[in-house]
Amino acid sequence: MYHTSIPEKITMCENRGVEVRLIVEMDDPSLVSFVTRFNATATRVGKLPFKGRMVVEKGKQTILSDALPDQSNSPSHFSLVTNSYKIVCNIFTLCSLIWKNSKNLDTIDVKNYTGKKR
């Protein structure tokens, strides 16, 4: 995500008073320092339902995209953007459940982190 405009977008949102919650799936504890550089309002580590990205603005809109293709996968890439109230609310509920079942990044013991639920 460092090679995208995502870090700047996070800063822009927070400058407007928007709370930005970032959930990442991480197996390598050495990546904690990279994740903290996004400076999101709150960051958690948890199991994600797929390797793509989800962005949800509560009650407004959502953006879903698949994982970026690599050399071994199909070169196709998709994104879905919608302001459908029902879809946005369902994705927001999904993200809220993932958030609830994830761990705060600042509470992770980096030396003993395995990336798996205990």
C-alpha positions in Angstrom: 0.0 0.0 0.0 3.0 2.3 0.3 3.2 2.5 -3.5 -0.3 3.9 -3.7 -2.0 7.1 -2.5 -3.5 5.3 0.5 -1.2 6.9 3.1 -2.0 10.3 1.8 -5.7 9.6 1.7 -5.7 8.5 5.3 -4.0 11.7 6.3 -6.5 13.8 4.3 -9.5 12.0 5.9 -8.1 12.5 9.4 -7.4 16.2 8.7 -11.2 16.5 8.0 -12.0 14.9 11.3 -12.8 11.4 9.9 -11.9 8.4 12.0 -9.9 5.9 9.9 -9.8 2.3 11.1 -7.2 0.0 9.4 -7.4 -3.7 9.7 -4.4 -5.8 8.4 -3.7 -9.5 8.3 -0.1 -10.0 9.2 2.0 -13.2 9.6 5.4 -11.5 10.0 5.9 -9.5 13.2 8.6 -7.4 11.7 5.9 -5.7 9.6 4.4 -3.9 12.7 6.7 -0.9 12.1 5.5 -0.6 8.5 1.8 -0.8 9.5 2.2 1.9 12.1 3.6 4.3 9.4 0.1 4.6 7.9 -0.9 6.6 11.0 -4.5 5.5 10.9 -6.7 6.6 13.8 -6.8 3.0 15.0 -5.1 -0.1 13.6 -5.8 -3.7 14.4 -4.6 -7.1 13.2 -7.1 -9.8 12.3 -8.1 -12.5 9.9 -9.5 -11.0 6.7 -12.1 -12.7 4.5 -10.1 -12.2 1.3 -6.8 -10.7 0.1 -8.4 -7.6 -1.6 -9.2 -4.2 0.0 -12.4 -2.9 1.5 -13.1 0.7 2.2 -16.4 1.6 3.8 -17.8 5.1 4.6 -20.6 4.3 7.1 -24.0 4.8 5.4 -22.5 6.4 2.3 -20.4 4.2 0.0 -18.1 1.2 -0.3 -15.2 0.3 -2.5 -14.2 -3.4 -2.9 -11.2 -4.6 -4.9 -9.5 -8.0 -5.4 -5.9 -8.6 -4.6 -3.5 -7.2 -7.0 -2.6 -9.8 -9.6 0.9 -11.3 -9.6 2.8 -13.3 -12.2 1.2 -16.6 -11.2 -2.4 -15.4 -11.2 -4.8 -14.1 -13.9 -3.9 -10.6 -15.0 -7.5 -9.4 -14.4 -8.4 -6.9 -11.6 -11.8 -5.8 -10.5 -13.2 -3.1 -8.3 -16.8 -2.5 -7.1 -17.9 1.0 -6.0 -21.5 1.5 -4.8 -23.6 3.8 -2.8 -26.4 1.2 -2.4 -27.5 1.7 1.2 -28.1 -2.0 1.8 -24.8 -3.1 0.4 -22.9 -0.4 2.3 -24.6 -1.4 5.6 -23.9 -5.1 5.0 -20.2 -4.4 4.3 -20.0 -2.1 7.3 -21.5 -4.8 9.5 -18.9 -7.3 8.1 -16.1 -4.8 8.8 -17.4 -4.2 12.3 -17.4 -7.9 13.1 -13.8 -8.2 11.7 -12.8 -5.2 13.9 -14.4 -6.7 17.0 -12.6 -10.0 16.5 -9.2 -8.5 15.8 -6.4 -7.4 18.1 -5.1 -3.9 18.8 -1.8 -3.4 17.0 -0.2 -1.7 20.1 -1.0 -4.7 22.3 0.8 -7.3 20.1 3.9 -8.8 21.6 6.1 -8.6 18.6 8.7 -11.1 19.9 6.0 -13.8 20.4 3.6 -12.9 17.6 2.5 -15.8 15.5 -0.3 -14.2 13.5 -2.7 -16.9 14.6 -5.6 -16.8 17.1 -4.8 -18.6 20.3 
